[in-house]
Amino acid sequence: MSKKSKSGQININWKQAADLMLLSRAIDDLEESELVPAKKILYQFSARGHELAQILLGMHLNDPNDAASAYYRSRPLMLTLGLTPEDALASGMAKSGGYSDGRDIGVVCNRPDRDGVKVLPMAGDVGSQYTPAAGWAQAIEYRKNVLEQDEYSEAISVILGGDGSVATNGFWSCLTMATTMNLPVLFFIEDNGYGISVSSEFQTPGANIANNLYSFKNLRIFDGDGTDPEEAAKLIGQSVQYVRGRKGPALIRLTVPRLNGHSYQDNQSYKEESEIEEEQQNDPLNKLKSFLVPDTVSEEEWEEMAEKNRKTARKASEDAWNRSDPEKENIKKYVFFEDTGELQLIGGLLPEGVETPKGSEEPVSEKQRINIVEGVRRTLDKELELNDRLVVFGEDVGAKGGVHAATMGLQTSYGDQRVFDTSLSEEGIIGRAVGMAYAGLMPVAEIQFRKYADPATEQIKNTGTTRWRTANRFAAPMVVRMPGGFAKCGDPWHSESNEVFFAHIVGWQIAYPSNAEDAVGLLRSAMRSNNPTIFFEHRNLLDSKYARKPYPGDEFIVPFGKARKLREGDELTIITWGAMCERCEQAAEETGVSADIIDLRTIIPWDREMVYESVSKTNKCLIVHEDTRTAGFGSEISSDISDTQFRHLDAPVQRLTMPDIPMPYNVGLMNHVLPSVEKISNKIGEILSY
């Protein structure tokens, strides 16, 4: 194995490097010549040309708290860190076991080694590997400095990416975080000159990201040939040692050839024959052989290693193909944490044995009523006090206390490592939270307004599916606070509701409280949950008289999926949430209808039991929400009631919503399109007279 020298550099075991490279090449050869044509593997991304640099990097990742955030061409790194050839091939064949149990593309890897280097869950989209790695790096510093865990003092976070990825939002957001916070991050750029068929000239000016970043403050640049064994080893060793030594973040760019197309189906017709020939002549495997034979390894030993690895790859292929297919009855498992004692291996508090108090569903109310803003602030304050792994962050949440004042004073109480401002990048805010969650923290991130979450959609989607697509190996429990909805006026940017968008993203809990008491209970439940949660804070309710309630105590929780009945009645069931609760109650008061008014409180999951019981009693149902009509969440509830409660219905299920337009700015126009008390009253009359 590779060992550290007195200078801290790794003494490369070149025979081991050659063995790993020959193994990687043998697997690629077998996939491309036999397994893909036979349709035993359906997605194949060759690592040819990239192997040497990745293997040398893997040999330098020897701290158990290191993390690598890699991408779909990173199998040589995985083999270096301990991935078995059988698991590698079984994953490509979508067989049982491996790193996704047949749920994800075989090259989209992960490594949840509790006692070794972690490879964070990869993704199929380009550039999304960057910001979670920044979150891991920040968590390294947090665990070292705040939790005083000295074992993190030399850990680093490494991000592997191709030259195409340097054009993405994720890369630039991560670069901003790493350099402004001086994080232990190594950007490891494998420049093969192409993003599928688009050359590097279209990815970055001058086709060399290293040249463009030499003037970046707090960033050390390394640049060289990833096919030359001595040069690559030297540069990789220097860059890793630089970051490990806490001198700051670094970027290393290594030129490598892409000896095959982007994927198996890519015939590289966009390349000239002369370019393809030049790339083949630049094969790092041939250069490694020339470097080692005959001084370190004889020609005969090299051929013996090559043959051994061809046999290893074939045997692994046969064993992988003989594995069973994943069990179909398990395919719905791991969307959410299932309270059966089966924990994820990495991510959140529970895998490290950190437990939070259970809480109580019984409020211990104070006399004075508070608004939602104060309820959120007090709940954050208490959970920060109880849980030293909880961190609160977002744009303006620090000294300013948040644009809605929900974090006022928290930075003063808990310091700027636990309550802190971020750069203006929602991709970075959520991606950072993902990495922190993987590293065992509980991140509570704020997105200032619902519409502003759009740039973070990629990270939000990937977060929700993490548990499922890694077959419960990884999870990223977190809370994302997100104000939205109308207020003193409307507009398309600050007043969007659109909660249904998140309801359609697999793996997220969604809370939408209508009052301060529920805001306290739901937020506390979310911060103690083993699932990621979107927590909506309706702007019109933040300081409204209707939403004010006594503070329910420091132990109060509201379980997800448990609605509240605002009124009891037997003529009509009204289902609603958020700011529409007040208007539904007012309409019931004005019309005198005897109505069950149900505040769902959470829409993922939603309380089917209470809804079914009510509809079977009243036989008529109205759903009122602020989101637009087409494909709004009311459509889901209506369809579900029609499917399950049809025999109880005396009238069609009705919906009252916003029309399918953005929220207008003019107050008169806004009030015209929102469900009003008058509109709700009229709809009640229609249903009762049906």
N, C-alpha and C positions, 0 to 999 in steps of 0.2 A: 504493500500500500504506500501511497504518497505520505511523506512526513515533512514536518516543518524543519527548516534550518535555523541556525541561531539568529539569523536576520529576520525571521518570521515568514520568509518565502517558503513555498512548498517545493520540496525536491520531487520532481516528477518521476513516477515509475513508468518509464516509456514502454516497457514491454506490456504492462497492463493497459496503457493507452492504446497500443496497437491491437491488443486482444479485443478491447471494447469497440474499436473502430471497425475491425473485421467482422465482429458480431453484428453491428448496426448495418453494415453494408450487406452482409449475408441475408439479413431479414428483408431489407429493401429489395434485393435481387429476387428472393423467393416470392415476395408479394407481387412484384411487377411481372415476373415471367410466368407464374403459375396461379397464384391465389386470386388475383384480381381478374384475369381472363376466365377463370373457373367460377367467378362470382361468389367465391367464398369470403372475399372482402369487397365491400361496395364503395368505400371511400378510402383513398390512399394518397398520402402526401409524403413524397420521398424526402429524406434528409441528406441525400447525396450532396457532398460538397460542404455541408455545414458541420459534419461530425467532429472533426478535430477540435475546433474552437469550443464546442459545447462540452466535449469530454474533458478538455483541460480545465474549463470552468468548473465542471462538476467535481473535479479532484480538489479544487480549492474551497469547496463548500463543506466545511468540516465542523461547524458549530451547530449544535442541536437546535439552536434558536434562529438559525438562518432560514430565510424563505426565498424561494425562487418563484417568480410569476412569469410563466412561460407561455408558449403558443403552440400551434398545431404541428410545427416542424421540429419539436424539441425532444424527440424520442432518444437521441444519443445522450442527452443530459439525464433523462430518466433511467436509462440503462446504467449509466455511471453511478447514479445514486441508489441503485439496487432493484430496479424494475426487472422482473424475470422475463426472459424471452417468451415463455408460455403465456404469461399475463398480457404481454404486449400484443401478441398475435391473437389471443382469445378476445381481447377488447376490440381489435379490428374486425374480428369475425362476429361480434355481437353475441358472444357466448357468455355463460354465467361466470361470475367472479370478475376479476379485473377491477378496473377503477370506476365502472359505472353499471355493471351488471346488465349490459346490453342496452342501456338507456341513452347513451351518447355516442358520437362518432369516436372510433377507436383511438384516434390521435389526440383527442381532447382529454388530457391526462390530469391526474392529481396524485398527491402523495401525502397521506395523513400520519406520517411517522411521529409518534409522540416523543420519541427519544432521539430523533434525527432530523435532518433537513426536511422542511415542509415544502412541497410544491403545491402552490395554491391552485384551486380549480381553474383550469384553463377555460377558454371560451372560443367559440367558432367565429366571433366577430373581431375584426382587426382593431387593435389599440385599446381594447377594454382591459388588458392585463396590467396597464400602467398604474392607475390611481389606487387600486387595492394594495399594490406593493408599497406605495407611499404611506398608506394607512398602517401597514405592518411595520414599516420603519418608524413611524411616529409612535406606535405602540411599544416598539423596542425601547425607545428613549423614555417613554412613560413608565414602563415596568422597571427600568433601571433607576430613574430619577425620583419618581413618585412612590412606587411600591418598594423601592430599594432592593431590587433583585439583581445582585451583582452578576449573575450568570448571563445577563443580557448585555454586558459591557462591550463585547466584541462582536455581537451578532450583526448581520447585515441583511439587507433586502436587495435581491438582484432581479432585474426585469429583462427578459429576453424578447427581442423584437426584430423584425426585418426592416429594411429601409423603407418599405411602404408605410409602416406603422408610424414613422416620424411625422407624417402629415396629419395625424388624427388629433382630435380634441384631447383624448386621453393622454397622449404623449406630452402635449404642451401644458396641460393642467398639472400633470405629475412633475414635470420639470420645474414649474413655478413653486409647487409645494416643497420639493426636495431642496431647491436652492435658497428659498426665502427662510426655511426652517433649519437648514443645514443638516438634513437627515442622512442617515447611513444607507444611501441608495446607490447602487451601481446599475447604470443603463448599459445593457449589453446588446449592441446593435450589430446584427449579422447582415451586412450589405451585399446582397447577391445581384444587385443592379435592376431588379424587377419587382413590381407588385402585380402579380399575374402576368399581364402583357405590357404593362405601363412602366416605362423605364424610370430610373431614379431622377432624371431631370425634371419630371413632373411631380416628384414627391418633395424635393427641397432644392432651392437655388444652387446651381453648381453641382448637384448630384452628390454632395458630401455633407452630411449633417454635422460632422465633426468640425469642418472648416467654419460653418456658420455659427458655432457655439463657443468658439475660443474666447470671445469677449464676455460670455455670460459670467456674472459674478458668482462666486462660491461653487464653481463647477470645474473640476479637473478633466481635461480631455486626453484620451489616449487613442491613437489611430494607427492602423497597420494592416498587415497581411495575415488573414486568418487561415491561410493554407501553409504557411511556413512554420514548421514545428518550433524552431528556436525563437523566432520573433513573436509568434502567438503566445508561447508559454511565458516569455518575458513580460509582454504587455498585460496579459491576463493576471500574472502574479503581481505586478506593480499596481494594477488598478484595484484588485481585491485588497491588497495590503493597505493601499491608500484609504479606502473606505473603512476597513476594519480598524485602522488606527485613528479613526474619528477626526480625520482631516477635512471631511466634507464629502458631498456626493461626487460621483465621477461618471463620465460617459466614455465607454470604449467602443470604437467602431472598427470592425474587422471585415475586410473584403473577403468574400467567399464566392465560389461559382455555384450557380444553381444548375446542377448537372442533369436534372430532369425538369419537366415542366412544373407549373404550379401544383398540379395534381396529376394523377395518372391520365386523365382525359385530355390534358393539355399537350398538344403536339409541338409547341413552340414555333409555329409557322411564322411568327412575327420576328424571328431571329434569322440573321444571315448564316449560311453554312459556315463561313469563316469564323463567326463569333462562337458558334457551337463547338467547332474544333478547338478554338483557343481555350474555351472553358474546360474541355476534356483534358487538355494538356496541363491545366492548372488544378487537376484533381489532387486534393490534400492526401488521399490515401497513397498515391504514388510518391508524393513528396515525403511522407512519413516513412515509407519503405526505404527510400534512398537515404534518409537521415539515419535509419537504424541498421540497415544491412550494408556491410557485414560486421560493423564494429560492435554493435550491441546485440544484434540478433543475426544468426546466420540465415542464408537463403533457405536452407532446408527447414529451419525452425519457423521461418515466416510462412512457408507453404503448409507446414504442419498446423500452425495456428489458423490459417485460412480454411483448411479442410475441416479442422475441428469445429470451427464456428459455422461452416455450412451444414455440418451434421447436426450441430446444436439447434440451428434454426429449423431444419427439417423435422427433427424430433419434436421440438416445441410446437411446430405447426400441426403435426399429427395429434399430439396430446391436446392441443387447444381445440382442434376440430372435433375431437371425441368428447369434449365437455358437453354437458347438457345445455339446452337453450334455457334462458331465464324463465322462471315460473310465471305464467301469465296472471295467476291470481294475485301476485304481489305487485303488479304494475302500478296500482293506485297508492301504494305505501309511500311514505316519506314526503308527501307534499307539505305536510305540517308535522311538527313534533307530536308523536303519539305517546301519551303518558303511560307507557308499558315498561318503562325502565330501559328501553333501547335508545341510548344516547348517541348522538353524533360523536365521532372521534376527535374532531377539531372544530372549534368555534364556539363562542359564547362562554358563559360562566360554568355551566354544569359539568362539562367534561373534566374540568380541573377541580371539581369538588366544591365549588363556591356556590352556596345556596343563599337565597334571599328569604326574608320572612314571608309566611303564608298570607298574612293579612286577614281582614274580616269584611264580610258583606254587610255588616250592621254599622250604620253611621253613628258616630259620637258627635253630635252636632253642637257647634258653638251658637250663641245667640245672634251674633252679627252676621249678616249676609255678605258674601263676597261675590265678585264677578269672576268670569272664566279666566281672565288674565291673572288675577291673584291666585285662583285655584291652581293654575298651571305652575305659577312661580313657586308657590309654597310646596307643591308636590315635587318639583325638581329639587328644591332646596333640601327637603327631607331625604330624598333618595340619594342625593349627593353625599349627605351626611352618613347614611347607612352603608353605602356601597362605594368603596374607594376605587372600584374599577369603572365607575360610571363617569362618562365625559360628555359635556354639552358644548356644541359648536355650530357655527354657521356664520353667514355674513351679518355683521353688526350685533352679535349676541353678547359681546364682551363688555367693554366700557359703556357703550350706549345702552345696553340692556335689552336689545332687540327692537325692531321697528314697531312692535306692538307692546313693548315693555314687559314681556313675559319672563325675561331673564335678568331683570333689573337687580343689581346688587350681588348677583351670584359670583361674578368674577372676583369681586372684592373679598367675598367670604372664602372662596375655594382656590383662588389663584388662576393664573393664565395657562397652566398646563391642563386644568380640568374644565375650565370654561373659557373658550377662546374663539376669536374671529378667524375667518378663513378668507382665502382669495375668492374673487367673484366668479366661481365656476361651480355650477350645480353638479356637473359630472365629477368634479373633484371632491365636492362635499359628500356625495353618496359613495363614490369609489373609496374615499378615505375611510368612511364608516365601515365598509365591507372588510377592508384589511384589518381595521381595529377589532372588529367582531371576530374574525378568524384568530386574532392574537389573544383572545380571551378577555376583551373589554366589553362594556355595554355602551355603545355610542348612541347619543341622542342628538340627531342632526336637525337643524331647522332649514327648511326652504321657505323663503319669505312669503311667497304667494303660490297658490296651486299652479298657475300657468308657468311659473319659473322652473318647475320641475321637468319641463319638457327636454332640456338638454341632458338630463340625467336618466332618461328612459332606458337606455342600454344597460346601465348599472343596476337600475331598479329591477328590470326584467331578469337579469342574470342572478341577482341576489335571491329573488323569489324561487328560482328553480334550482338553486345550489344543492339543497338537501336532496331533492328528488334525483337530479342528474348525477350525483355522486353516490347514490344509493346509501344515504345517511352517513357518509364518511365525513363530510363537511356541512356546516350550517353557519349562517350569519345573522344571529338575533340582533336586532337594533330597533330603534324608534326614529321615524322621520315625522317631525311636526310640520304641519303644512296649513297655514291659514288660507282661506278662500271664500268665495261667495260674495253676494252684494253687501254694501254697507250704506254710508250716507249717500253714495251714488254708485253707479255701475261703471263698467268699462270692460273691454275684451281682455285686459292684461292682469288686472288685480282681482277681478270679481268672478272669475271662472270657478265653477263647482266641479263638474266632470269627474265625480268620484267613481263613476262606472268604469272609467279607463283603468283604474287600479284594481277594480273588482275582477277585471279580465286578465290581470297579470297573476300567474300561478304563484302561490306560496306566501302571499302577504295577507296578514290580518288588517282589517280596516275599521277604525273607530270614528264615529261622528257624533260627539255628544251635543246635547241641546241645552245644557245647563252646567253650572259650576260644580255641583256635587258629582254628576256623572263624569265631568272632565277630570276631576281628581281621581275617581275610582278607576276609570279606563286608562288614564296615563300611568297610574301606579301599576296596574296589571300589565300594561305593555312593557314597562321598564323591568318587570320581573319575569317576563315571558321568555320562552326558548324559541320564539318565532319572530320574524321581522314584522313590524307594524307601521302602517300609515295612520297617523293621528291627525284628523282634520279639526281645525279650530275655525268655526264660522265667524267671519269678520263682523257681521251684524249682531252677533251674540256676545262678543268679547266683553262688552260693558253694558249690555242691555238689562233693563229692569227685570224682564221675564226670566233671564238666565241666572239671575243672582240667587244663590242658595247659601245656607250656612256651611262653613267648612266642615266636612264630615269626619275629620280626624286623620291622624298620621298612619293609621292601619287600614283605612277604608279602600276596598277594591271593588270593581265591577267586573265580573267574569265576561269574557267575550262570548257572544252568541246568546246573551240573556237580555231580552227586551224589557222595557218598562211600560206598564199600562198607565197612561195619563188620566184616562177616564174610563168608567165602566158603563156599559149600555147593552141593549139587546136589539136595536133596530139596524145598526150599521157598524161595520168595522172600518176604521180609517187607519191606514198604515203610513207612517212618515218618519222623518228624521231631520236633525239639524234645525235650521231656522223656520222650517215649515210647521214644527210642533206648535209654536205659539199661535200661528194663524189657524191651524186646525182646531185648537181649543177655543179660539174666539168664534170661529164659525159654528161650532157645536153649541156654544153658549147662545149665540144670536138666533139660531134656527130652532133651538130647543130639542134637537134630536137626541135620542138616547143612544149614544155611540160608545163603542170600545175604541179609544184612540191609543194606538200602539206606537211608541217611540222605539224604533229598532235599536238605537244606540250603536250597534255594530252591524255593518252590512256584509262583512266576511269575517266570521260566519254570521248568518242571520237566524233569528229565533223562529224557526218553522213551527215548533210545537205551540208557542203562544198564538201565532197567526192562525194555524189550523183550528185550534180550539175556539178561537173567536169567530172565525168565518162559519164554522159548523153551528154556532149559536145564533149569529145574526143573519146569516144567509145572503148578505150583501156586503160589497167591499169597494172602497175607494182608496187609491194610492196617490199620495201627493208628494212631489219632490221638486227641487229647484233645478236639477239637471235637465238637459234637453230631452225631448220625448223619444225620438228614434233611438232604440237600443239603450235607453236609460235603464237604471237598475230596477225601476218600477216594472219594466217589461219582463224581467226575469221573475219577479215576485208574482206578477199577474199570470204568467205562463205556468208557474209552479202551482198556484192555487187552482187554476183551471184543470191542470192535470190530476191533482190529488183531491180536490174538494168539489168537483163538478156537481155531484149529486146533492150537495148542500146549497148550491147557489140558486137564488130566485131572480137574479139579474146578472148581466155580464159584469165582469170586473172592470171598473173604470179607473182611468188615470188622469191626473191633472198635473201638468208640468210646464216648464218653459217651452216655447216654440223652438224649432230647430234653427236658432240664430245665436250669435254671440251676445253677451250682455251689453246693452247700450249704456252710454255715459249719461245722457240726459235723464234727469230724475223722473220726469213725467213718462218718458219712454220706458225706463226701467220698471216703474210701477205698473205700466201697462202690460208688460210681458210676463212679469212674475205671477205665480199663483197668489192671488189676493184673498182676503177674507170673503169678499163679495163673490169671487169666482168659486171658492170652495163651498160657500153657502148655496150657490145656484146648482152646483154639481150634486150636493147632498139632496136637494129637492128633486132633481132629475132621477136619481137612483131610487129614492123612496117612492116615487110615483110610477116606477116602472111596472 
